[in-house]
C-alpha cells in the first residue's frame, strides 16, 4: 500500500522554535505535533503539541487537587501572582506583541494595544482579588429570625474550563484566567490551535510565581478532546468565546456546570442626520476594517438617515481608501490577512451570494493572496448571509433608513445582540437607543468596536450568556454562602 505523503510547510524566516505544552506546572510534549503558521504567507513560525485524553485527565485531576490550596491562599498572594504576570507582560511587551502578530496575523500596532489591554486585565484582577466583599443580611423579618443575622460571602466555584479564540490570543484568554485565579479557581485553558504560542509564553510568567502546581494548564487540543474538557463533571464552570453555533452546542454538553458564553454578532450602527459625518466615517472605517474585521464587535451593518446617506457613503469610501493593507509586521498596516483560506473562501462566497441577490459592491469585494479587500456593500437583502450571519471579515453593509427609529428597528432585526453604536447629537435619541436596542452595550458617537476591560461585556439573544469584565466574571465564578449567627441584643443601659 502506498504511503500517503503529508505536505510539509515552509518554515518562516521569523521561526520562533518549539514550545512544549504546560500541564499542571510541567512542560511536556506529546506524539501529536502542531504547526503554527503566519497567516500573511502561510509559513511555519512555531511548533507545539496537542494534548490528548491522558494529558487532559491529568490536568483536571491536578486542578482538583490544587483547588483547596489556591482558594485558601490569602488574597494578597493571589493578587501578587496576577500583578507579577502584568509586570512581566510589560517587560516583554514587544516580544509578546510580535508573537501575536506572527500567529494571528494581527497588525503589529494592534498587537501592542492587545498587550497593553492584557496588562490592564491582570492589574484589574489583582485589585479585584483584594475586594471580594460579602454583606450582613438582617434576618429579623419574622419572629423566628429575632436575634439572628446572616453573614454572606462569595466562595470560589471550583476548576474552570476556559476556551479562547484566535483573534485576541492574549487578552480574551486573560479575561478567563485572571478572574478565576483572583478568586481561587484553578484553570484548564484550551487556547486556539491557530494561536497557542502566546499563552504558552504567558504560562512561563505564572511559573515564576507561588501559583500552586495544577492551578493552571495551557493545553492545545483538538475538538474531540475539547468536548471531554467541557463535559467532565469535575469542571465546575465553562467560559467560552467563539462562534454561536459551537458555543450553544458546548452549553448542551456542559451539563449542570455554570456557563459563560461570548459568541459574537453582526454589530449594527445608526447614523442620524445630525451626526458629524467626518467623525462618523473615520470611526466607521476603523470599526469595520481594523484587523480585517476579525473582531466580535466589528461594524457589519450601517444604517444611515436618508438625508445624509450619499454624503456618509462617499466619506466612508474615502476613509476606507486611506487604510494601509498588507503585511501585519509593517508598522503602518491597518488591514491584515484573514486567519486562513477557509475564512477567505467563506467571505468570498458570502459576498458573491449577496451580489447575486441584488447587492452592489461600492468598493472592494475581491481577495488578493491571503487578504480580502476592505469591502462596502449596499442594497443587501437581510436574508443574505453577509447580513444575517457574523461575517468576521473586512465587509460592511450600508443602507439608508427613513429615520433614527427605523435604524434602531433594523439593528434589532437580528438574532445577535452583542453591541451597537449610534451617532447622534440628540440626547433623547441616545437614551432611546439605550432603552430600545436589544444588545449588551450601546456606544454613543462611536463604533460598537469600543471596549475597555473593566466594563461588563457580553450579549443577548444568540450573542451569548453572562458577562465578562473582571468584576462581572467574578460574579459567575463564585457562589454565595450564608452563615446564620445568633447574637445577644440586650440593652446594657448606662
N, C-alpha and C positions, 0 to 999 in steps of 0.2 A: 504494500500500500504506500502511495506517495505521501511524503510528509508535507503538511501544509506550511507554506512559508509565511512568517509573520513580518509585516512591514516594519523596518527599523527607521525611526525618525532621525533626522539630522540633529546633532547637538548644537545648541546655540553658542555663540561667542560669549554670551552672558551666563554660561552654565554656573549654577550655584553649588552643585555637588549632590551628595546623597544624604538623606535625612532619615534616621530611624524614627519609629513612632514612639509616643510617650505613653507608657502603660503603667499607671499607678506608681509613678515615681521612678520608673526604669525605662531605659531606651532599648527597644527591641526591634528586630527585623522579622519578616515572615517570608514564606515562599512566594507570596504574591506581590511582585514589584509594580509600582505605579509611576508612570511617566507624567511629568508636569510640563506643559508646553506654553510658549509665549504666543498669545492669540494674534499678534501682529503678523508673524511669519510662520507659525506652526512648529518652530524648532523647540527641542527639548531644553528646558532651563534647570530642571532638577529631577531627582528620583527620590521616591519614598516607598512606603509599603502599605498594603491594606490589611487591616485586622480581620480575622475570621471569627468563627463562633467561639473557639477556645480562648482567644485573646479577649473577646468581649465579655465572656463569662467571668474571667479573672478580674477584669476591670470593675465589673459590677459588684463582685464579691468584695474586692478591696475597698470600693466606695462604701459599701455597707459597714465594713469594719472601721473605716475612718470617720464615720458619721458622729459617733459619740465624742471622739477626740476633738474634731473640728467644732462641733456645736457647743462643746464645753469650754472652748478657748475664750478667754476674756475678750471683750470687744476690741480693746486696743491692739491686741495681737493680730486679729483678723484685719483690722484697719491698716496696721503696719505692713502686712503682706500685700494688700492692694496698693498701698502707697509706693511700695518698693517697685511693683510692676509699672506703675505710672512713671516713676523716676527713670527706670531702665528704658522704657519706651522713648522718653525724652532724650536720653543719652544716645539712643540708637535710631533716632528718627529717620535719618537718611537711608540707612540700610533696610529698615522695615518698609519705608515708602517704596524703595526700589524693588523690594521683593513683591509687594502688592502689584506694582506695575508689570513686573515680569510674568506673574502667574495669572493676573486678572485682566491685563491689558488696559488698566485704568491710566489716564494721563497722569504723569508724574506729579504735576502740581496738585491734582485732586487726591492723589495718594498721600501727599504730605498733609493735606487737610484731614484725611481719614485718621492719620496717626495722631494729629492734634485732638481730634474728637475722642479717640480712644483714651488718650491721656486724661481728658476730662471725665470720661466714663468711669475709669478706675478711681480717679480722685473723688468723684461723687459717691461711688460705692464705699470708699474708705470713710467718708464722712457719715454716710447713712449707717454704717456698721456701728457707729457710736450713739445713734439716736433711734433705736428701735423701741419706741416707748410703749407702755401699756396705759391702763387707766384704772381708777377706782369707780365701781358701779354701786349706787345705793340699792339696797335690797329691801328696805322697809316700806315698800309699796303695798304690801299685805301684812297683816298681823304676824304671820309666820316668819316674816323677814326682819322683824324687830331685833335690834342689837346684832345685826349681821351685815357684813359688807363683802363685796366681791372685788377681788384683785385680778385684772385681766392682763395677760401677757401674750405676746406672739412667740411661737416656737418654730424652729426650722422644720420643714416638712419631710426631709429625707433626701436620698440620692436623686439627682436631676439628670435627665437625658436632654442634651442640647444639640439641635441640628441647625446648622447655619448655612447660608447661601454663598455663592461665589462672588457676588457683586461688591460686597463690603466684607472681605475676608477677615479683617481685623475687628472692626467696631461692632458689627452685628453679633458676632460671637461674644465679644466683650459684654454686650448687653444681656447675655445669658449667664456667662460665667461670673462676672463681677458681683451682681446682686446675690447670686447663690452663695458664693464664698462669704460675702458680707454677713449673711445671717447664719452661716454654718452648715450649708448643704454641699456635700461632695458633688462633683460634676463629671459625667462622661460625655465628652464633646465629640460629635461627628462633624468634622469640617468638610466642606465640599471637595470632591475628588479633583475638581479643576484647580482649586486654590488651597491646598493643605499646608503649604510650607510656612506661611505667615504665622499660623498658630503653633506650629512645631517650634518656631523660634521663640514665641512668647512663653511656651512651656519652660524654656530654659530660665526665664526670669523667675517663674514660680519656684523652680527647683532651687534657687538661691535663698529661699525663704524658709520659715518654720512651718510651712504648709504640711500637714500630715501626709505620709505616704498613702496613696489611694484616694486622696481628696480631689485629684484631677487626673484625668486621662484624656489624651488627644489622639483619637483613633480614626483615620480614614477607613472607610469600609464600603462595600457595595450595598446595593439596595436591599437585598435579602437579609444581610447581616444587620442593616439598619432597622429593618422591620422587627428583628429579635430584640433590639435595644428598646424599641417603642413598646412592645408587648410584655416585656419582662415585669413581673409583679413586684420585684424588688425596687424598681424605679417608682418614685412617688410623684414625679411631675415631668411632663414633656413640654419643652419650649421649642417651637419650630418656626423658622422663617423660610418661605419658599412659595411655590405655586399653590393656588387654591385647590386644584384637583388632588395633588399629593397631600396637602395639609388636612383636608377633611377626611381623606381615606385613613391617614395616620390616626386621626381622632377616634375613628371606629376601632382601630387596633389597640388603642391605649387603655381600654378597659376602664377601671374605676379611678385611675390616676388623674390628677389635675392637668389641664392642658392650656397652654398659651399659644395662640396661632397668629402670626403676622403674615398675611397672604397676598399682599399687593393689590393692584387695582388698575383702573384706567382713568386717572385723575382728570377732573374737569375744571375749567376756568371760565368765569363770566367776565367780560369786559364791557362795562356800561358806557353810555355815550359821553359822560363827563370825565372819563379816565384820561390820564396823561399818556398819550399814545406812544411817545418816545420811550418813556419809562416802561410801560407795559410791554412793548415789543422787545426791548432789550432783555427784560426778565423772562419773557416767554421763550425767546431763543435759547437762553441758558436752561430754563426749566424743561424744555423739550428735548434738547440735544446733548446736554452735558453727559459725559461717559456713555455716549451713543444711546442715550435713553434707557440704559440698563439700571434703572433705579425704580423702586416700587412706587414712588410718588412723582415720577416724571410726568410732565404735562402730556396728555394724549388727546384731549378734546377741548377745543377753544370755542366758546360761544360769544359772539360779538354783536353788540347792538347794531342794527341795520344802518343807522345814520353814520357810523364811523367804520363800517366793515371794510370798505375798499381801502381806506387810509391805513387802518391797522394791518390789513393783509400786506400792503406794499411795504410798510415799515418792518414787518416781521420777515419778509423775504430779504430786505436789505440787511437786517441784523444777522440773519442766517448766513448770508454770503460772506460776512466778516469772520466767521468761525474758521479756525485752522483745523483741517482734517489730516490725520496721518499717524506717524509713529508716536506712541504714547510716551516714549522716553525723551522726546523733544520737549523742551521747556514751554513752548508756546502752543502745543497741541491742545485743542478743545474737544474734538470728536475722534474717538479711537475705534478700534475694531470691535465687532461683536465677539462674544466669547468663543464661538466655534461655528463650523459650517452648518450644523443643524439649525442654529439660530438664524443664520443668513438665509438658508433655504426657506425657513418658515416665514420670515418677514417679507421676503421677495414674493412668495406665493400669496400672502395676505394683501399686499399692495396690488398685485395683478388681479386678484379677485375683486377688490374694490373698484378698480378701473372697469372691469367687465360689467359691474353693476351700475356704472354711470359716473363714477368718481373722476375728478380731474386732478392731474398732478400739477401743482403750482410750481414746485421746484423739487429737484432730486429724483428719487424713485428708482435708482439703479445701484448695483453693487460694483465695487472696484476692489478686487482681491478679497481680503477679509473685512473690508469696510463697506458699510451701507451708507449711501449719501444721506445727509440730513434732508428729510422729505416732508413737504407740506402738501396735504390733500384737501380738496373741497368737494362739495356735493356728494359726500359719502353717506350711503344709507345706513341707518342704525343697525341693521342686521348683518352688515359686513363684519367679518372677524376683527379687522383692524380697528373697528369702533367698539364692538361689543365685548371683545376679549382684552386681555392685557398684552399690549404689543411688545413691551420690554425691548424697544429698538428706537432708533432715531426717526420716528414717524409721528407726525401730529396732524390732527384734523381740525379745520377751521370752518365755522358755519355761522351765518347770520341769524339773529333772533329778533323778534318784534320788540321785545323789551327785556328788562332785567329779570323780571319774574319768570318769563319763558326760558331764560337761560338757566335759572335755578331748577325749573322743572326738567329741563333737558339733562342736567347733571344727574338728577335723581332717577332718570330712566336708565339705570344701570344696575346690574346685580352686584357691583362693587360699591364700596363706600369707605375708602381709606382717608384721603384728604382732598380738599378742594380749595381753589383760590378765587377771589373776586376783586376786580379793580373798579373802585367807585369812590367818589368823594362825598357821598351821602351817608351819614352815619346810620340813618334809619334803614337804608338798604343793606348796610353791613350787618346790622343786628338781625334783619330779616333773614339774611343768608345764614347766619349763625343758628337761628332758630329752625329754619326750614330744611337745610341741607342734611341729607342722610349720610353723614360721614363722621369720622372720628376727630377731624380737625378742620377748621376753616381759617385760611390765611387771607388777610385783607391787604390789598395793594401790593401783593407779591404772589409768587407762584406756590403751588402746593408742595413743591420740592423742598421747601424750607423745613428744617428740623434742628433743634438744639437738644442735647442729650439728657437734660433733666426734665423735659416735658413729657406728659403722657402721650404715648404713640401707639396707635393701633386703629382698627377699623370696625365697621359694622357690615351686615349682610355677608357677602362672600369674601370680604376682605379680612375676616379673622375673628378672633375671640380673645378678650383680655387686653391688657396694655403693657407695653414696655416703657422704658424710662425708669431709672434705678428705684426710686421710691415706690413707684406703681408696680414694678415687677416684684419687689419685696413683699407686697401685699399678697400676691399669688403664691409666693414661695414660703410663706409662713402660715401657721394655723393658730387661731385663738384658743387659749385655755384659761379657764376661770378657777380661782381658788376662793372658797367661801369661808370667811373667818368670823367667829363670834367676837364681840367686843363689849366692854363694860361702858355703859352710857350713863353712869350715875353722876349727879351733880354734887361735887365735893363742897360746895358752898364757899364761904370766905376762908 
